[in-house]
Amino acid sequence: MRAELRPSQVAPGAVLEVEGSTYRVVGSVRFDLGGTRWGEHCITSSGPREWLSLQPRGAGCVIHWRTRDDLFGDPDHGGMSLDGRAWTLLEAGSLTYTAEGDTGLGVRGTCEFVEFVATDSPDAVLVYESFDGGMWEISVGRLADPALVRCYREVSGD
């Protein structure tokens, strides 16, 4: 039996169906940017770990992304070029976070971020994040259709 969850209830142990694929949440990071709050969830299936951001940008913004361990460097606020695409600055800032489960982060801290959008596709995103003053982590993702994302937890049926 399944119990559907609101995005604010998603946490380690939850199951996410994203555009037809099923993932288990192994860690969650809750961000706060001046009172605007959202969650990023480390998800896994049979392959490498991925992330799903359930953000308040517009009505139910969902970003599905992967960390690019093959990339390193600093973001250029003037624009970037990566994977044959041009990327323009969307947003940059500093925020606080709390984390639970297997995220690779401490329980709480700060994060600097720089987010870009592809000039040829507004659904493609490039994100730089620096947690607690560490090196920049680079991720590439895309907007997912919120109507095709379901969050639930398994419950025993008595």
N, CA, C and O of each residue as an XYZ file, in Angstrom:
632
protein
N       0.842     -1.162      0.000
C       0.000      0.000      0.000
C       0.898      1.240      0.000
O       1.967      1.237      0.610
N       0.461      2.293     -0.683
C       1.246      3.518     -0.785
C       0.479      4.697     -0.218
O      -0.738      4.807     -0.361
N       1.245      5.590      0.443
C       0.674      6.849      0.927
C       1.371      7.975      0.168
O       2.593      8.110      0.226
N       0.590      8.773     -0.535
C       1.153      9.875     -1.310
C       1.675     10.964     -0.371
O       1.069     11.246      0.663
N       2.800     11.570     -0.742
C       3.433     12.603      0.067
C       3.407     13.946     -0.650
O       3.474     14.008     -1.878
N       3.311     15.007      0.118
C       3.510     16.348     -0.419
C       5.019     16.557     -0.551
O       5.786     15.914      0.166
N       5.464     17.439     -1.449
C       6.906     17.673     -1.601
C       7.617     18.000     -0.293
O       8.769     17.606     -0.107
N       6.952     18.713      0.619
C       7.580     19.065      1.897
C       7.773     17.851      2.804
O       8.520     17.932      3.779
N       7.115     16.726      2.504
C       7.216     15.527      3.320
C       8.263     14.530      2.806
O       8.568     13.551      3.487
N       8.808     14.770      1.625
C       9.772     13.835      1.045
C      11.032     13.837      1.902
O      11.561     14.895      2.242
N      11.509     12.634      2.248
C      12.671     12.456      3.119
C      13.281     11.091      2.816
O      12.703     10.312      2.058
N      14.450     10.791      3.402
C      15.041      9.476      3.185
C      14.046      8.353      3.469
O      13.321      8.375      4.463
N      14.034      7.377      2.574
C      13.103      6.258      2.677
C      11.905      6.395      1.763
O      11.247      5.402      1.454
N      11.608      7.610      1.322
C      10.484      7.817      0.415
C      10.825      7.239     -0.961
O      11.992      7.015     -1.283
N       9.804      7.006     -1.750
C       9.952      6.529     -3.114
C       9.450      7.623     -4.044
O       8.404      8.225     -3.805
N      10.209      7.875     -5.110
C       9.814      8.857     -6.110
C       9.671      8.172     -7.460
O      10.549      7.418     -7.880
N       8.588      8.431     -8.119
C       8.429      8.022     -9.513
C       8.609      9.280    -10.336
O       7.857     10.244    -10.191
N       9.606      9.266    -11.198
C       9.943     10.439    -12.014
C       9.863     10.040    -13.480
O      10.710      9.302    -13.985
N       8.844     10.532    -14.147
C       8.655     10.294    -15.573
C       8.806      8.816    -15.929
O       9.453      8.467    -16.916
N       8.195      7.947    -15.104
C       8.160      6.522    -15.394
C       9.257      5.691    -14.742
O       9.195      4.463    -14.805
N      10.250      6.303    -14.125
C      11.314      5.569    -13.436
C      11.133      5.703    -11.926
O      10.701      6.745    -11.434
N      11.466      4.639    -11.196
C      11.289      4.618     -9.746
C      12.631      4.748     -9.044
O      13.607      4.098     -9.420
N      12.673      5.599     -8.014
C      13.884      5.871     -7.242
C      13.549      5.827     -5.754
O      12.412      6.076     -5.353
N      14.558      5.505     -4.943
C      14.421      5.601     -3.492
C      15.237      6.798     -3.038
O      16.357      7.001     -3.506
N      14.683      7.596     -2.127
C      15.383      8.745     -1.558
C      16.336      8.233     -0.484
O      15.913      7.560      0.456
N      17.647      8.559     -0.625
C      18.628      8.133      0.382
C      19.099      9.305      1.241
O      19.680      9.096      2.306
N      18.855     10.522      0.792
C      19.237     11.702      1.557
C      18.460     12.910      1.081
O      18.031     12.969     -0.072
N      18.279     13.874      1.968
C      17.550     15.094      1.635
C      18.281     16.304      2.182
O      18.814     16.275      3.291
N      18.301     17.370      1.391
C      18.879     18.646      1.799
C      17.772     19.680      1.695
O      17.156     19.829      0.640
N      17.519     20.392      2.782
C      16.492     21.449      2.811
C      17.210     22.796      2.784
O      18.060     23.081      3.627
N      16.854     23.607      1.808
C      17.481     24.914      1.636
C      16.551     26.027      2.086
O      15.329     25.906      2.002
N      17.145     27.114      2.563
C      16.401     28.312      2.942
C      17.143     29.516      2.384
O      18.280     29.794      2.765
N      16.490     30.216      1.485
C      17.043     31.417      0.871
C      16.141     32.585      1.240
O      15.187     32.897      0.527
N      16.451     33.226      2.362
C      15.665     34.376      2.806
C      14.197     34.077      2.994
O      13.352     34.908      2.661
N      13.869     32.897      3.525
C      12.477     32.534      3.762
C      11.870     31.676      2.664
O      10.818     31.076      2.884
N      12.491     31.591      1.491
C      12.038     30.687      0.445
C      12.703     29.342      0.697
O      13.927     29.254      0.784
N      11.889     28.292      0.816
C      12.414     26.975      1.183
C      12.095     25.946      0.103
O      11.048     26.001     -0.541
N      13.034     24.993     -0.083
C      12.811     23.875     -0.983
C      13.740     22.732     -0.609
O      14.654     22.893      0.200
N      13.491     21.578     -1.210
C      14.295     20.406     -0.918
C      14.965     19.851     -2.150
O      14.420     19.910     -3.252
N      16.163     19.307     -1.953
C      16.861     18.550     -2.981
C      17.076     17.166     -2.398
O      17.499     17.026     -1.251
N      16.783     16.145     -3.190
C      16.779     14.785     -2.686
C      17.723     13.909     -3.494
O      17.641     13.846     -4.721
N      18.624     13.234     -2.781
C      19.536     12.286     -3.401
C      18.745     11.009     -3.649
O      18.214     10.409     -2.714
N      18.667     10.592     -4.915
C      17.850      9.441     -5.282
C      18.717      8.383     -5.961
O      19.723      8.691     -6.599
N      18.302      7.147     -5.807
C      19.059      6.055     -6.411
C      18.105      4.997     -6.942
O      17.020      4.776     -6.405
N      18.541      4.358     -8.003
C      17.841      3.175     -8.527
C      18.937      2.151     -8.774
O      19.670      1.818     -7.842
N      19.075      1.649     -9.964
C      20.122      0.663    -10.230
C      21.419      1.304    -10.719
O      22.440      0.623    -10.811
N      21.399      2.592    -11.034
C      22.578      3.261    -11.562
C      23.192      4.223    -10.570
O      22.980      4.109     -9.363
N      23.964      5.185    -11.093
C      24.589      6.178    -10.200
C      23.537      7.060     -9.527
O      22.401      7.175     -9.987
N      23.952      7.670     -8.436
C      23.051      8.571     -7.712
C      22.693      9.774     -8.579
O      23.497     10.268     -9.370
N      21.469     10.216     -8.398
C      20.964     11.385     -9.078
C      20.322     12.277     -8.022
O      20.253     11.909     -6.850
N      19.859     13.435     -8.435
C      19.211     14.371     -7.516
C      17.917     14.871     -8.135
O      17.794     15.000     -9.353
N      16.969     15.145     -7.276
C      15.704     15.742     -7.696
C      15.438     16.937     -6.798
O      15.363     16.801     -5.577
N      15.297     18.104     -7.401
C      14.993     19.332     -6.665
C      13.511     19.615     -6.789
O      12.970     19.684     -7.893
N      12.861     19.779     -5.654
C      11.457     20.170     -5.626
C      11.455     21.615     -5.161
O      11.487     21.901     -3.964
N      11.416     22.528     -6.138
C      11.645     23.942     -5.866
C      10.375     24.763     -6.003
O       9.443     24.376     -6.708
N      10.348     25.904     -5.319
C       9.167     26.762     -5.368
C       9.151     27.713     -6.556
O       8.293     28.593     -6.612
N      10.069     27.568     -7.510
C      10.132     28.469     -8.671
C       8.906     28.217     -9.544
O       8.838     27.201    -10.236
N       7.964     29.111     -9.518
C       6.733     28.879    -10.254
C       5.884     27.844     -9.523
O       6.065     27.618     -8.327
N       4.987     27.238    -10.224
C       4.100     26.242     -9.615
C       4.716     24.859     -9.752
O       4.662     24.246    -10.818
N       5.294     24.381     -8.676
C       5.805     23.016     -8.663
C       6.977     22.765     -9.584
O       6.928     21.830    -10.384
N       8.022     23.555     -9.507
C       9.208     23.374    -10.334
C       9.984     22.138     -9.871
O      10.281     22.002     -8.684
N      10.310     21.247    -10.796
C      11.060     20.033    -10.500
C      12.275     19.988    -11.425
O      12.136     20.105    -12.642
N      13.469     19.820    -10.846
C      14.682     19.694    -11.640
C      15.322     18.347    -11.334
O      15.576     18.026    -10.173
N      15.581     17.564    -12.367
C      16.226     16.255    -12.251
C      17.647     16.430    -12.773
O      17.844     16.822    -13.923
N      18.651     16.136    -11.921
C      20.015     16.418    -12.324
C      21.011     15.403    -11.791
O      20.723     14.618    -10.889
N      22.202     15.453    -12.392
C      23.318     14.580    -12.007
C      24.550     15.429    -11.767
O      24.825     16.374    -12.507
N      25.287     15.082    -10.731
C      26.565     15.739    -10.465
C      27.570     15.260    -11.497
O      27.645     14.068    -11.797
N      28.344     16.195    -12.040
C      29.365     15.875    -13.045
C      30.721     15.829    -12.349
O      31.396     16.852    -12.229
N      31.118     14.649    -11.893
C      32.396     14.480    -11.214
C      33.586     14.666    -12.149
O      34.718     14.810    -11.687
N      33.341     14.664    -13.462
C      34.410     14.842    -14.439
C      34.751     16.315    -14.670
O      35.679     16.618    -15.419
N      34.019     17.230    -14.041
C      34.229     18.665    -14.247
C      34.721     19.328    -12.971
O      34.379     18.899    -11.868
N      35.515     20.361    -13.121
C      35.943     21.174    -11.990
C      36.241     22.577    -12.496
O      36.456     22.783    -13.691
N      36.253     23.525    -11.594
C      36.527     24.910    -11.952
C      35.543     25.843    -11.290
O      34.663     25.428    -10.537
N      35.717     27.120    -11.592
C      34.877     28.163    -11.018
C      33.840     28.629    -12.025
O      34.100     28.617    -13.228
N      32.673     29.037    -11.556
C      31.664     29.565    -12.473
C      32.050     30.950    -12.975
O      32.727     31.703    -12.276
N      31.623     31.278    -14.173
C      31.821     32.603    -14.759
C      30.446     33.258    -14.865
O      29.636     32.873    -15.708
N      30.184     34.248    -14.010
C      28.877     34.907    -13.995
C      28.523     35.540    -15.337
O      27.354     35.827    -15.596
N      29.518     35.761    -16.189
C      29.274     36.338    -17.512
C      28.740     35.336    -18.512
O      28.322     35.715    -19.606
N      28.747     34.048    -18.152
C      28.257     32.994    -19.045
C      29.263     31.863    -19.138
O      30.446     32.035    -18.844
N      28.776     30.708    -19.547
C      29.606     29.507    -19.595
C      29.388     28.798    -20.928
O      28.397     29.029    -21.620
N      30.337     27.930    -21.269
C      30.209     27.029    -22.402
C      30.530     25.626    -21.903
O      31.592     25.403    -21.320
N      29.633     24.689    -22.123
C      29.828     23.321    -21.653
C      29.028     22.368    -22.528
O      27.874     22.635    -22.864
N      29.649     21.265    -22.890
C      28.997     20.225    -23.692
C      28.394     20.782    -24.984
O      27.311     20.370    -25.401
N      29.103     21.718    -25.608
C      28.635     22.295    -26.869
C      27.472     23.255    -26.738
O      26.847     23.610    -27.737
N      27.175     23.679    -25.525
C      26.062     24.601    -25.274
C      26.576     25.869    -24.622
O      27.575     25.863    -23.902
N      25.876     26.950    -24.891
C      26.134     28.215    -24.191
C      25.137     28.312    -23.043
O      23.966     27.965    -23.194
N      25.618     28.790    -21.886
C      24.804     28.897    -20.676
C      24.853     30.330    -20.177
O      25.927     30.926    -20.103
N      23.686     30.893    -19.830
C      23.633     32.248    -19.289
C      23.189     32.205    -17.823
O      22.440     31.324    -17.403
N      23.674     33.176    -17.072
C      23.384     33.249    -15.639
C      21.888     33.418    -15.398
O      21.241     34.275    -16.001
N      21.349     32.586    -14.508
C      19.955     32.688    -14.095
C      19.854     33.300    -12.706
O      19.059     34.210    -12.472
N      20.687     32.779    -11.769
C      20.600     33.226    -10.382
C      21.872     32.820     -9.650
O      22.492     31.810     -9.982
N      22.254     33.606     -8.662
C      23.400     33.272     -7.808
C      23.108     33.801     -6.413
O      22.390     34.788     -6.245
N      23.676     33.128     -5.412
C      23.455     33.603     -4.059
C      24.064     32.693     -3.024
O      24.847     31.791     -3.322
N      23.671     32.967     -1.783
C      24.145     32.207     -0.631
C      22.927     31.838      0.202
O      22.011     32.644      0.362
N      22.917     30.613      0.737
C      21.779     30.162      1.515
C      22.239     29.221      2.603
O      23.406     28.835      2.660
N      21.312     28.858      3.461
C      21.610     27.891      4.512
C      20.922     26.578      4.170
O      19.975     26.536      3.384
N      21.428     25.494      4.785
C      20.811     24.203      4.547
C      20.815     23.364      5.822
O      21.591     23.600      6.748
N      19.926     22.385      5.836
C      19.968     21.290      6.798
C      19.905     20.016      5.962
O      19.287     19.993      4.897
N      20.549     18.957      6.452
C      20.602     17.712      5.688
C      20.295     16.527      6.583
O      20.559     16.548      7.786
N      19.733     15.492      5.973
C      19.485     14.238      6.676
C      19.727     13.088      5.708
O      19.551     13.227      4.498
N      20.130     11.965      6.257
C      20.391     10.799      5.424
C      21.763     10.879      4.773
O      22.652     11.577      5.259
N      21.924     10.162      3.678
C      23.206     10.028      2.986
C      23.336     11.089      1.896
O      22.967     10.858      0.745
N      23.864     12.256      2.272
C      24.038     13.355      1.318
C      25.495     13.739      1.118
O      25.823     14.439      0.161
N      26.363     13.297      1.994
C      27.758     13.720      1.939
C      27.999     15.060      2.612
O      29.099     15.606      2.529
N      26.983     15.596      3.278
C      27.077     16.894      3.942
C      26.920     16.740      5.447
O      26.499     15.694      5.941
N      27.267     17.799      6.163
C      26.993     17.845      7.593
C      25.511     18.064      7.829
O      24.729     18.147      6.882
N      25.134     18.156      9.074
C      23.725     18.320      9.440
C      23.182     19.690      9.034
O      22.014     19.813      8.667
N      24.036     20.725      9.102
C      23.620     22.076      8.692
C      24.839     22.851      8.241
O      25.972     22.532      8.601
N      24.583     23.877      7.442
C      25.688     24.701      6.968
C      25.220     25.743      5.978
O      24.049     26.123      5.949
N      26.173     26.202      5.154
C      25.878     27.221      4.149
C      26.270     26.712      2.765
O      27.119     25.832      2.625
N      25.645     27.275      1.767
C      25.910     26.893      0.380
C      25.905     28.139     -0.493
O      24.960     28.927     -0.462
N      26.974     28.309     -1.275
C      26.999     29.324     -2.329
C      26.560     28.606     -3.605
O      26.944     27.459     -3.835
N      25.758     29.273     -4.433
C      25.315     28.626     -5.665
C      25.317     29.618     -6.821
O      25.146     30.823     -6.634
N      25.516     29.081     -8.016
C      25.412     29.842     -9.258
C      24.670     28.935    -10.232
O      25.107     27.819    -10.509
N      23.543     29.422    -10.751
C      22.696     28.617    -11.629
C      22.608     29.265    -12.998
O      22.401     30.472    -13.123
N      22.773     28.432    -14.028
C      22.717     28.883    -15.419
C      21.613     28.132    -16.151
O      21.194     27.051    -15.738
N      21.149     28.733    -17.249
C      20.184     28.082    -18.130
C      20.803     28.051    -19.530
O      21.504     28.983    -19.924
N      20.538     26.970    -20.280
C      21.072     26.852    -21.640
C      20.373     27.839    -22.560
O      19.154     27.996    -22.495
N      21.138     28.503    -23.415
C      20.541     29.484    -24.315
C      19.661     28.822    -25.374
O      18.754     29.458    -25.911
N      19.925     27.544    -25.680
C      19.126     26.859    -26.703
C      17.956     26.066    -26.124
O      17.147     25.522    -26.875
N      17.861     25.997    -24.791
C      16.776     25.248    -24.166
C      16.574     25.746    -22.741
O      17.426     25.494    -21.888
N      15.480     26.442    -22.452
C      15.255     26.949    -21.094
C      14.984     25.834    -20.083
O      14.903     26.100    -18.883
N      14.841     24.584    -20.550
C      14.624     23.459    -19.639
C      15.936     22.857    -19.120
O      15.917     22.043    -18.197
N      17.067     23.251    -19.704
C      18.363     22.699    -19.294
C      19.029     23.639    -18.293
O      19.064     24.851    -18.503
N      19.559     23.076    -17.200
C      20.196     23.880    -16.162
C      21.601     23.357    -15.857
O      21.878     22.161    -15.947
N      22.466     24.288    -15.497
C      23.835     24.019    -15.066
C      23.986     24.700    -13.717
O      23.732     25.898    -13.595
N      24.402     23.943    -12.697
C      24.455     24.497    -11.344
C      25.825     24.252    -10.722
O      26.358     23.143    -10.772
N      26.383     25.306    -10.136
C      27.590     25.233     -9.322
C      27.163     25.414     -7.878
O      26.405     26.332     -7.564
N      27.645     24.544     -6.991
C      27.356     24.671     -5.566
C      28.650     24.478     -4.780
O      29.447     23.589     -5.078
N      28.842     25.323     -3.778
C      29.978     25.194     -2.869
C      29.418     25.115     -1.457
O      28.897     26.095     -0.925
N      29.535     23.933     -0.858
C      29.009     23.722      0.485
C      30.077     24.021      1.523
O      31.178     23.472      1.476
N      29.740     24.893      2.455
C      30.603     25.205      3.595
C      32.010     25.616      3.178
O      32.988     25.247      3.828
N      32.111     26.382      2.090
C      33.396     26.896      1.624
C      34.234     25.897      0.853
O      35.396     26.178      0.559
N      33.682     24.736      0.513
C      34.420     23.712     -0.229
C      34.520     24.029     -1.706
O      34.092     25.090     -2.161
N      35.091     23.094     -2.448
C      35.232     23.240     -3.898
C      33.856     23.278     -4.557
O      32.875     22.778     -4.006
N      33.803     23.873     -5.731
C      32.552     23.915     -6.481
C      32.196     22.515     -6.968
O      33.039     21.809     -7.522
N      30.944     22.119     -6.760
C      30.389     20.908     -7.351
C      29.568     21.360     -8.555
O      28.801     22.319     -8.461
N      29.725     20.678     -9.675
C      29.057     21.077    -10.914
C      28.048     19.998    -11.291
O      28.367     18.809    -11.305
N      26.827     20.429    -11.595
C      25.760     19.505    -11.955
C      25.030     20.009    -13.184
O      24.935     21.214    -13.418
N      24.515     19.071    -13.966
C      23.736     19.397    -15.155
C      22.406     18.664    -15.044
O      22.359     17.494    -14.665
N      21.331     19.362    -15.378
C      20.016     18.746    -15.288
C      19.026     19.397    -16.222
O      19.380     20.174    -17.108
N      17.772     19.053    -15.994
C      16.692     19.609    -16.818
C      15.421     19.683    -15.987
O      15.243     18.956    -15.010
N      14.556     20.574    -16.402
C      13.248     20.657    -15.759
C      12.456     19.406    -16.114
O      12.434     18.984    -17.270
N      11.816     18.825    -15.128
C      10.955     17.665    -15.338
C       9.507     18.116    -15.208
O       9.207     19.108    -14.544
N       8.626     17.381    -15.845
C       7.202     17.699    -15.785
C       6.671     17.335    -14.396
O       6.638     16.154    -14.048
N       6.250     18.334    -13.584
C       5.754     18.034    -12.235
C       4.577     17.065    -12.227
O       4.372     16.353    -11.244
N       3.810     17.030    -13.295
C       2.669     16.114    -13.370
C       3.125     14.659    -13.465
O       2.341     13.743    -13.215
N       4.399     14.446    -13.827
C       4.924     13.094    -13.976
C       5.846     12.701    -12.825
O       6.661     11.789    -12.961
N       5.714     13.395    -11.688
C       6.494     13.080    -10.492
C       5.525     12.741     -9.365
O       4.628     13.520     -9.042
N       5.722     11.563     -8.775
C       4.904     11.139     -7.648
C       5.825     10.817     -6.485
O       6.871     10.194     -6.666
N       5.435     11.239     -5.299
C       6.199     10.998     -4.078
C       5.314     10.164     -3.155
O       4.154     10.506     -2.924
N       5.862      9.072     -2.631
C       5.073      8.263     -1.713
C       5.991      7.471     -0.782
O       7.207      7.416     -0.968
N       5.375      6.872      0.205
C       6.091      5.952      1.084
C       5.254      4.678      1.159
O       4.028      4.699      1.048
N       5.958      3.586      1.349
C       5.272      2.305      1.490
C       4.718      2.225      2.915
O       5.400      2.586      3.874
N       3.492      1.756      3.043
C       2.889      1.543      4.353
C       2.344      0.124      4.391
O       1.865     -0.398      3.385
N       2.421     -0.482      5.546
C       1.920     -1.849      5.674
C       0.397     -1.809      5.725
O      -0.197     -0.952      6.380
N      -0.212     -2.739      5.031
C      -1.665     -2.834      5.045
C      -2.108     -3.901      6.030
O      -1.858     -5.089      5.825
N      -2.756     -3.480      7.083
C      -3.188     -4.432      8.115
C      -4.475     -5.115      7.737
O      -4.978     -5.946      8.493
